[in-house]
Amino acid sequence: SRREGKCSLLFTLDHRPGSLAEILTWLAQHGLNLTQIVSRPIKEKPFEYLFFVDILFAPDVDFEIVFNGLKQKTNKLNLLG
């Protein structure tokens, strides 16, 4: 049997009410389980944040499709590993 996948992501979002909630809901709807989230302010951009998340996903999740979907919903997205 295939094992659960794990990865860490870094992303930024528009500074507006609900933008993080939309991403978290979208992750859940696509079978990703968030295990950690950390936000850090972006010094040169007041009220904007970098989000670091660790996620788990089932073996049947097509992570490439999920990653490409996230790229469209975030301002910046990096796969950290």
Jmol script that loads the backbone (N, CA, C; Angstrom):
load data "model"
ATOM      1  N   SER A   1       0.839  -1.191   0.000  1.00  0.00           N
ATOM      2  CA  SER A   1       0.000   0.000   0.000  1.00  0.00           C
ATOM      3  C   SER A   1       0.876   1.243   0.000  1.00  0.00           C
ATOM      4  N   ARG A   2       0.376   2.306  -0.627  1.00  0.00           N
ATOM      5  CA  ARG A   2       1.133   3.549  -0.687  1.00  0.00           C
ATOM      6  C   ARG A   2       0.991   4.310   0.618  1.00  0.00           C
ATOM      7  N   ARG A   3       2.018   5.063   0.926  1.00  0.00           N
ATOM      8  CA  ARG A   3       2.022   5.824   2.176  1.00  0.00           C
ATOM      9  C   ARG A   3       1.450   7.219   1.964  1.00  0.00           C
ATOM     10  N   GLU A   4       1.032   7.781   3.066  1.00  0.00           N
ATOM     11  CA  GLU A   4       0.541   9.156   3.065  1.00  0.00           C
ATOM     12  C   GLU A   4       1.691  10.080   2.654  1.00  0.00           C
ATOM     13  N   GLY A   5       1.374  11.120   1.882  1.00  0.00           N
ATOM     14  CA  GLY A   5       2.387  12.090   1.483  1.00  0.00           C
ATOM     15  C   GLY A   5       2.457  13.246   2.461  1.00  0.00           C
ATOM     16  N   LYS A   6       3.630  13.871   2.514  1.00  0.00           N
ATOM     17  CA  LYS A   6       3.829  15.036   3.377  1.00  0.00           C
ATOM     18  C   LYS A   6       4.571  16.099   2.588  1.00  0.00           C
ATOM     19  N   CYS A   7       4.272  17.341   2.872  1.00  0.00           N
ATOM     20  CA  CYS A   7       5.058  18.422   2.287  1.00  0.00           C
ATOM     21  C   CYS A   7       4.879  19.687   3.119  1.00  0.00           C
ATOM     22  N   SER A   8       5.753  20.637   2.847  1.00  0.00           N
ATOM     23  CA  SER A   8       5.684  21.953   3.469  1.00  0.00           C
ATOM     24  C   SER A   8       5.581  22.985   2.363  1.00  0.00           C
ATOM     25  N   LEU A   9       4.734  23.970   2.586  1.00  0.00           N
ATOM     26  CA  LEU A   9       4.521  25.035   1.612  1.00  0.00           C
ATOM     27  C   LEU A   9       4.710  26.390   2.263  1.00  0.00           C
ATOM     28  N   LEU A  10       5.094  27.367   1.449  1.00  0.00           N
ATOM     29  CA  LEU A  10       5.168  28.762   1.853  1.00  0.00           C
ATOM     30  C   LEU A  10       4.309  29.531   0.862  1.00  0.00           C
ATOM     31  N   PHE A  11       3.435  30.409   1.351  1.00  0.00           N
ATOM     32  CA  PHE A  11       2.631  31.195   0.419  1.00  0.00           C
ATOM     33  C   PHE A  11       2.279  32.548   1.004  1.00  0.00           C
ATOM     34  N   THR A  12       1.900  33.460   0.113  1.00  0.00           N
ATOM     35  CA  THR A  12       1.366  34.761   0.500  1.00  0.00           C
ATOM     36  C   THR A  12      -0.014  34.899  -0.136  1.00  0.00           C
ATOM     37  N   LEU A  13      -0.842  35.731   0.489  1.00  0.00           N
ATOM     38  CA  LEU A  13      -2.217  35.935   0.042  1.00  0.00           C
ATOM     39  C   LEU A  13      -2.527  37.416  -0.025  1.00  0.00           C
ATOM     40  N   ASP A  14      -3.620  37.739  -0.718  1.00  0.00           N
ATOM     41  CA  ASP A  14      -4.125  39.109  -0.674  1.00  0.00           C
ATOM     42  C   ASP A  14      -4.509  39.446   0.768  1.00  0.00           C
ATOM     43  N   HIS A  15      -4.297  40.701   1.153  1.00  0.00           N
ATOM     44  CA  HIS A  15      -4.689  41.155   2.492  1.00  0.00           C
ATOM     45  C   HIS A  15      -6.154  41.578   2.454  1.00  0.00           C
ATOM     46  N   ARG A  16      -7.042  40.602   2.690  1.00  0.00           N
ATOM     47  CA  ARG A  16      -8.474  40.872   2.725  1.00  0.00           C
ATOM     48  C   ARG A  16      -9.137  39.844   3.628  1.00  0.00           C
ATOM     49  N   PRO A  17     -10.262  40.191   4.214  1.00  0.00           N
ATOM     50  CA  PRO A  17     -10.956  39.259   5.103  1.00  0.00           C
ATOM     51  C   PRO A  17     -11.306  37.953   4.379  1.00  0.00           C
ATOM     52  N   GLY A  18     -10.991  36.842   5.023  1.00  0.00           N
ATOM     53  CA  GLY A  18     -11.370  35.535   4.502  1.00  0.00           C
ATOM     54  C   GLY A  18     -10.387  34.875   3.561  1.00  0.00           C
ATOM     55  N   SER A  19      -9.307  35.546   3.178  1.00  0.00           N
ATOM     56  CA  SER A  19      -8.393  34.953   2.196  1.00  0.00           C
ATOM     57  C   SER A  19      -7.733  33.681   2.739  1.00  0.00           C
ATOM     58  N   LEU A  20      -7.320  33.670   3.990  1.00  0.00           N
ATOM     59  CA  LEU A  20      -6.724  32.466   4.567  1.00  0.00           C
ATOM     60  C   LEU A  20      -7.782  31.378   4.753  1.00  0.00           C
ATOM     61  N   ALA A  21      -8.962  31.762   5.198  1.00  0.00           N
ATOM     62  CA  ALA A  21     -10.049  30.787   5.381  1.00  0.00           C
ATOM     63  C   ALA A  21     -10.376  30.087   4.055  1.00  0.00           C
ATOM     64  N   GLU A  22     -10.362  30.822   2.960  1.00  0.00           N
ATOM     65  CA  GLU A  22     -10.636  30.231   1.648  1.00  0.00           C
ATOM     66  C   GLU A  22      -9.589  29.171   1.293  1.00  0.00           C
ATOM     67  N   ILE A  23      -8.330  29.461   1.549  1.00  0.00           N
ATOM     68  CA  ILE A  23      -7.256  28.495   1.252  1.00  0.00           C
ATOM     69  C   ILE A  23      -7.400  27.257   2.126  1.00  0.00           C
ATOM     70  N   LEU A  24      -7.650  27.447   3.417  1.00  0.00           N
ATOM     71  CA  LEU A  24      -7.769  26.302   4.327  1.00  0.00           C
ATOM     72  C   LEU A  24      -8.960  25.424   3.952  1.00  0.00           C
ATOM     73  N   THR A  25     -10.074  26.046   3.578  1.00  0.00           N
ATOM     74  CA  THR A  25     -11.247  25.288   3.134  1.00  0.00           C
ATOM     75  C   THR A  25     -10.923  24.529   1.855  1.00  0.00           C
ATOM     76  N   TRP A  26     -10.258  25.177   0.934  1.00  0.00           N
ATOM     77  CA  TRP A  26      -9.902  24.551  -0.336  1.00  0.00           C
ATOM     78  C   TRP A  26      -8.986  23.343  -0.101  1.00  0.00           C
ATOM     79  N   LEU A  27      -8.010  23.484   0.791  1.00  0.00           N
ATOM     80  CA  LEU A  27      -7.114  22.358   1.118  1.00  0.00           C
ATOM     81  C   LEU A  27      -7.920  21.176   1.655  1.00  0.00           C
ATOM     82  N   ALA A  28      -8.835  21.439   2.564  1.00  0.00           N
ATOM     83  CA  ALA A  28      -9.652  20.371   3.146  1.00  0.00           C
ATOM     84  C   ALA A  28     -10.516  19.701   2.085  1.00  0.00           C
ATOM     85  N   GLN A  29     -11.091  20.481   1.201  1.00  0.00           N
ATOM     86  CA  GLN A  29     -11.944  19.928   0.147  1.00  0.00           C
ATOM     87  C   GLN A  29     -11.169  19.034  -0.821  1.00  0.00           C
ATOM     88  N   HIS A  30      -9.861  19.211  -0.891  1.00  0.00           N
ATOM     89  CA  HIS A  30      -9.027  18.428  -1.797  1.00  0.00           C
ATOM     90  C   HIS A  30      -8.234  17.342  -1.076  1.00  0.00           C
ATOM     91  N   GLY A  31      -8.643  17.024   0.148  1.00  0.00           N
ATOM     92  CA  GLY A  31      -8.061  15.883   0.855  1.00  0.00           C
ATOM     93  C   GLY A  31      -6.732  16.131   1.525  1.00  0.00           C
ATOM     94  N   LEU A  32      -6.410  17.381   1.808  1.00  0.00           N
ATOM     95  CA  LEU A  32      -5.165  17.691   2.490  1.00  0.00           C
ATOM     96  C   LEU A  32      -5.441  18.021   3.949  1.00  0.00           C
ATOM     97  N   ASN A  33      -4.639  17.460   4.832  1.00  0.00           N
ATOM     98  CA  ASN A  33      -4.790  17.663   6.263  1.00  0.00           C
ATOM     99  C   ASN A  33      -3.663  18.569   6.743  1.00  0.00           C
ATOM    100  N   LEU A  34      -4.014  19.725   7.247  1.00  0.00           N
ATOM    101  CA  LEU A  34      -3.035  20.687   7.738  1.00  0.00           C
ATOM    102  C   LEU A  34      -2.553  20.255   9.117  1.00  0.00           C
ATOM    103  N   THR A  35      -1.241  20.114   9.292  1.00  0.00           N
ATOM    104  CA  THR A  35      -0.699  19.711  10.595  1.00  0.00           C
ATOM    105  C   THR A  35      -0.010  20.860  11.319  1.00  0.00           C
ATOM    106  N   GLN A  36       0.346  21.923  10.580  1.00  0.00           N
ATOM    107  CA  GLN A  36       0.969  23.087  11.220  1.00  0.00           C
ATOM    108  C   GLN A  36       0.799  24.297  10.318  1.00  0.00           C
ATOM    109  N   ILE A  37       0.585  25.441  10.943  1.00  0.00           N
ATOM    110  CA  ILE A  37       0.574  26.704  10.201  1.00  0.00           C
ATOM    111  C   ILE A  37       1.276  27.756  11.047  1.00  0.00           C
ATOM    112  N   VAL A  38       2.149  28.520  10.395  1.00  0.00           N
ATOM    113  CA  VAL A  38       2.885  29.597  11.053  1.00  0.00           C
ATOM    114  C   VAL A  38       2.786  30.809  10.138  1.00  0.00           C
ATOM    115  N   SER A  39       2.504  31.965  10.706  1.00  0.00           N
ATOM    116  CA  SER A  39       2.485  33.191   9.900  1.00  0.00           C
ATOM    117  C   SER A  39       3.597  34.111  10.384  1.00  0.00           C
ATOM    118  N   ARG A  40       4.213  34.792   9.437  1.00  0.00           N
ATOM    119  CA  ARG A  40       5.267  35.752   9.733  1.00  0.00           C
ATOM    120  C   ARG A  40       5.005  37.028   8.946  1.00  0.00           C
ATOM    121  N   PRO A  41       5.096  38.189   9.600  1.00  0.00           N
ATOM    122  CA  PRO A  41       4.877  39.446   8.874  1.00  0.00           C
ATOM    123  C   PRO A  41       5.976  39.675   7.834  1.00  0.00           C
ATOM    124  N   ILE A  42       5.589  40.298   6.731  1.00  0.00           N
ATOM    125  CA  ILE A  42       6.551  40.699   5.704  1.00  0.00           C
ATOM    126  C   ILE A  42       6.958  42.127   6.034  1.00  0.00           C
ATOM    127  N   LYS A  43       8.210  42.319   6.434  1.00  0.00           N
ATOM    128  CA  LYS A  43       8.655  43.613   6.958  1.00  0.00           C
ATOM    129  C   LYS A  43       8.398  44.774   6.015  1.00  0.00           C
ATOM    130  N   GLU A  44       8.662  44.569   4.730  1.00  0.00           N
ATOM    131  CA  GLU A  44       8.530  45.677   3.782  1.00  0.00           C
ATOM    132  C   GLU A  44       7.098  45.872   3.278  1.00  0.00           C
ATOM    133  N   LYS A  45       6.167  45.030   3.741  1.00  0.00           N
ATOM    134  CA  LYS A  45       4.769  45.138   3.323  1.00  0.00           C
ATOM    135  C   LYS A  45       3.863  45.069   4.555  1.00  0.00           C
ATOM    136  N   PRO A  46       3.555  46.214   5.150  1.00  0.00           N
ATOM    137  CA  PRO A  46       2.711  46.209   6.350  1.00  0.00           C
ATOM    138  C   PRO A  46       1.394  45.466   6.128  1.00  0.00           C
ATOM    139  N   PHE A  47       0.989  44.699   7.110  1.00  0.00           N
ATOM    140  CA  PHE A  47      -0.261  43.938   7.114  1.00  0.00           C
ATOM    141  C   PHE A  47      -0.278  42.783   6.113  1.00  0.00           C
ATOM    142  N   GLU A  48       0.891  42.400   5.583  1.00  0.00           N
ATOM    143  CA  GLU A  48       0.974  41.220   4.724  1.00  0.00           C
ATOM    144  C   GLU A  48       1.842  40.182   5.415  1.00  0.00           C
ATOM    145  N   TYR A  49       1.523  38.911   5.172  1.00  0.00           N
ATOM    146  CA  TYR A  49       2.165  37.821   5.895  1.00  0.00           C
ATOM    147  C   TYR A  49       2.599  36.702   4.963  1.00  0.00           C
ATOM    148  N   LEU A  50       3.680  36.019   5.382  1.00  0.00           N
ATOM    149  CA  LEU A  50       4.085  34.748   4.787  1.00  0.00           C
ATOM    150  C   LEU A  50       3.451  33.661   5.636  1.00  0.00           C
ATOM    151  N   PHE A  51       2.895  32.657   4.996  1.00  0.00           N
ATOM    152  CA  PHE A  51       2.321  31.520   5.699  1.00  0.00           C
ATOM    153  C   PHE A  51       3.139  30.276   5.371  1.00  0.00           C
ATOM    154  N   PHE A  52       3.580  29.576   6.399  1.00  0.00           N
ATOM    155  CA  PHE A  52       4.272  28.305   6.262  1.00  0.00           C
ATOM    156  C   PHE A  52       3.307  27.236   6.750  1.00  0.00           C
ATOM    157  N   VAL A  53       3.043  26.220   5.930  1.00  0.00           N
ATOM    158  CA  VAL A  53       2.139  25.154   6.344  1.00  0.00           C
ATOM    159  C   VAL A  53       2.765  23.795   6.076  1.00  0.00           C
ATOM    160  N   ASP A  54       2.494  22.865   6.974  1.00  0.00           N
ATOM    161  CA  ASP A  54       2.844  21.455   6.778  1.00  0.00           C
ATOM    162  C   ASP A  54       1.539  20.721   6.541  1.00  0.00           C
ATOM    163  N   ILE A  55       1.527  19.883   5.510  1.00  0.00           N
ATOM    164  CA  ILE A  55       0.301  19.160   5.185  1.00  0.00           C
ATOM    165  C   ILE A  55       0.575  17.677   4.957  1.00  0.00           C
ATOM    166  N   LEU A  56      -0.453  16.895   5.201  1.00  0.00           N
ATOM    167  CA  LEU A  56      -0.470  15.465   4.894  1.00  0.00           C
ATOM    168  C   LEU A  56      -1.553  15.237   3.857  1.00  0.00           C
ATOM    169  N   PHE A  57      -1.296  14.284   2.963  1.00  0.00           N
ATOM    170  CA  PHE A  57      -2.323  13.966   1.975  1.00  0.00           C
ATOM    171  C   PHE A  57      -2.322  12.478   1.684  1.00  0.00           C
ATOM    172  N   ALA A  58      -3.501  11.966   1.384  1.00  0.00           N
ATOM    173  CA  ALA A  58      -3.690  10.542   1.121  1.00  0.00           C
ATOM    174  C   ALA A  58      -2.969  10.147  -0.169  1.00  0.00           C
ATOM    175  N   PRO A  59      -2.615   8.864  -0.300  1.00  0.00           N
ATOM    176  CA  PRO A  59      -1.898   8.399  -1.494  1.00  0.00           C
ATOM    177  C   PRO A  59      -2.660   8.625  -2.800  1.00  0.00           C
ATOM    178  N   ASP A  60      -3.985   8.683  -2.730  1.00  0.00           N
ATOM    179  CA  ASP A  60      -4.760   8.850  -3.958  1.00  0.00           C
ATOM    180  C   ASP A  60      -4.934  10.311  -4.375  1.00  0.00           C
ATOM    181  N   VAL A  61      -4.386  11.254  -3.619  1.00  0.00           N
ATOM    182  CA  VAL A  61      -4.468  12.669  -3.968  1.00  0.00           C
ATOM    183  C   VAL A  61      -3.423  12.971  -5.040  1.00  0.00           C
ATOM    184  N   ASP A  62      -3.842  13.602  -6.140  1.00  0.00           N
ATOM    185  CA  ASP A  62      -2.911  14.020  -7.187  1.00  0.00           C
ATOM    186  C   ASP A  62      -2.336  15.371  -6.773  1.00  0.00           C
ATOM    187  N   PHE A  63      -1.170  15.339  -6.139  1.00  0.00           N
ATOM    188  CA  PHE A  63      -0.617  16.555  -5.559  1.00  0.00           C
ATOM    189  C   PHE A  63      -0.292  17.606  -6.620  1.00  0.00           C
ATOM    190  N   GLU A  64       0.065  17.193  -7.810  1.00  0.00           N
ATOM    191  CA  GLU A  64       0.372  18.166  -8.867  1.00  0.00           C
ATOM    192  C   GLU A  64      -0.854  19.020  -9.188  1.00  0.00           C
ATOM    193  N   ILE A  65      -2.018  18.398  -9.249  1.00  0.00           N
ATOM    194  CA  ILE A  65      -3.263  19.145  -9.495  1.00  0.00           C
ATOM    195  C   ILE A  65      -3.533  20.102  -8.339  1.00  0.00           C
ATOM    196  N   VAL A  66      -3.357  19.619  -7.120  1.00  0.00           N
ATOM    197  CA  VAL A  66      -3.567  20.459  -5.936  1.00  0.00           C
ATOM    198  C   VAL A  66      -2.599  21.639  -5.940  1.00  0.00           C
ATOM    199  N   PHE A  67      -1.318  21.379  -6.209  1.00  0.00           N
ATOM    200  CA  PHE A  67      -0.305  22.439  -6.207  1.00  0.00           C
ATOM    201  C   PHE A  67      -0.631  23.492  -7.267  1.00  0.00           C
ATOM    202  N   ASN A  68      -1.002  23.058  -8.469  1.00  0.00           N
ATOM    203  CA  ASN A  68      -1.345  24.008  -9.534  1.00  0.00           C
ATOM    204  C   ASN A  68      -2.580  24.832  -9.173  1.00  0.00           C
ATOM    205  N   GLY A  69      -3.550  24.216  -8.503  1.00  0.00           N
ATOM    206  CA  GLY A  69      -4.717  24.950  -8.039  1.00  0.00           C
ATOM    207  C   GLY A  69      -4.353  26.005  -7.005  1.00  0.00           C
ATOM    208  N   LEU A  70      -3.452  25.640  -6.097  1.00  0.00           N
ATOM    209  CA  LEU A  70      -2.998  26.598  -5.086  1.00  0.00           C
ATOM    210  C   LEU A  70      -2.241  27.761  -5.715  1.00  0.00           C
ATOM    211  N   LYS A  71      -1.481  27.496  -6.766  1.00  0.00           N
ATOM    212  CA  LYS A  71      -0.741  28.563  -7.443  1.00  0.00           C
ATOM    213  C   LYS A  71      -1.686  29.637  -7.953  1.00  0.00           C
ATOM    214  N   GLN A  72      -2.869  29.235  -8.365  1.00  0.00           N
ATOM    215  CA  GLN A  72      -3.845  30.199  -8.875  1.00  0.00           C
ATOM    216  C   GLN A  72      -4.521  30.978  -7.754  1.00  0.00           C
ATOM    217  N   LYS A  73      -4.512  30.446  -6.534  1.00  0.00           N
ATOM    218  CA  LYS A  73      -5.225  31.062  -5.413  1.00  0.00           C
ATOM    219  C   LYS A  73      -4.326  31.878  -4.488  1.00  0.00           C
ATOM    220  N   THR A  74      -3.019  31.816  -4.704  1.00  0.00           N
ATOM    221  CA  THR A  74      -2.064  32.525  -3.851  1.00  0.00           C
ATOM    222  C   THR A  74      -1.304  33.556  -4.678  1.00  0.00           C
ATOM    223  N   ASN A  75      -0.668  34.506  -3.992  1.00  0.00           N
ATOM    224  CA  ASN A  75       0.174  35.485  -4.696  1.00  0.00           C
ATOM    225  C   ASN A  75       1.542  34.898  -4.997  1.00  0.00           C
ATOM    226  N   LYS A  76       2.047  34.123  -4.081  1.00  0.00           N
ATOM    227  CA  LYS A  76       3.345  33.477  -4.210  1.00  0.00           C
ATOM    228  C   LYS A  76       3.214  32.114  -3.556  1.00  0.00           C
ATOM    229  N   LEU A  77       3.777  31.088  -4.168  1.00  0.00           N
ATOM    230  CA  LEU A  77       3.705  29.738  -3.612  1.00  0.00           C
ATOM    231  C   LEU A  77       5.018  29.022  -3.857  1.00  0.00           C
ATOM    232  N   ASN A  78       5.585  28.460  -2.795  1.00  0.00           N
ATOM    233  CA  ASN A  78       6.814  27.676  -2.908  1.00  0.00           C
ATOM    234  C   ASN A  78       6.620  26.345  -2.211  1.00  0.00           C
ATOM    235  N   LEU A  79       7.067  25.284  -2.850  1.00  0.00           N
ATOM    236  CA  LEU A  79       7.101  23.951  -2.244  1.00  0.00           C
ATOM    237  C   LEU A  79       8.436  23.839  -1.549  1.00  0.00           C
ATOM    238  N   LEU A  80       8.417  23.649  -0.228  1.00  0.00           N
ATOM    239  CA  LEU A  80       9.649  23.595   0.552  1.00  0.00           C
ATOM    240  C   LEU A  80      10.170  22.178   0.723  1.00  0.00           C
ATOM    241  N   GLY A  81       9.353  21.216   0.453  1.00  0.00           N
ATOM    242  CA  GLY A  81       9.812  19.830   0.579  1.00  0.00           C
ATOM    243  C   GLY A  81       8.741  18.926   1.097  1.00  0.00           C
TER     244      GLY A  81
END
end "model"
wireframe off; spacefill off
backbone 0.3
color backbone group
